Amino acid sequence: MLDKICLALVIIGSLNWGSVGLFQFDIVAWLFGGSDAIISRIIYTVIALAGVWCISLLFRGSEDTVTEINRE
């Protein structure tokens, strides 16, 4: 379950970075009062931690991942 939550957060983060790259528009900053706002910084940090967690997905065996998905 944690893998799916982290993956969803990483996807949201990538969409935000895509909007920054393509349109120079930071969705998180827009929603929460600027990139310096404490809530924006918390969201950036949570998404970064989710990205770090998703690194572990690269090093897991495919059988482990399939077994975990089937269990859920």
Buried (B, 14 or more C-beta within 10 A) or exposed (E): EEBEEBBEBBEBBEEBBEBBEEEEEBBBBEEBEEEEBEEBBEBBEEBEEBBEBBEEEEEEEEEEEEEEEEEE
